[in-house]
């Protein structure tokens, strides 16, 4: 891959190109939409957290995987 989308910044990746910002924006928009949809039908805070957890964690894992693959790091750097 020639163009880097993300750059390692401490323990996290930050977007450095428009593609990275788009992927990050879609992930944040998805997480907010899921939270609002689940929260509107929940009865308590713990009910919301238990039901939101799988969606948020899976989307953040996919974002981290995409960021890792598009950060331009070589396999020798690991």
Order of alpha helices (4+ residues) and beta strands (2+ residues): beta-beta-alpha-alpha
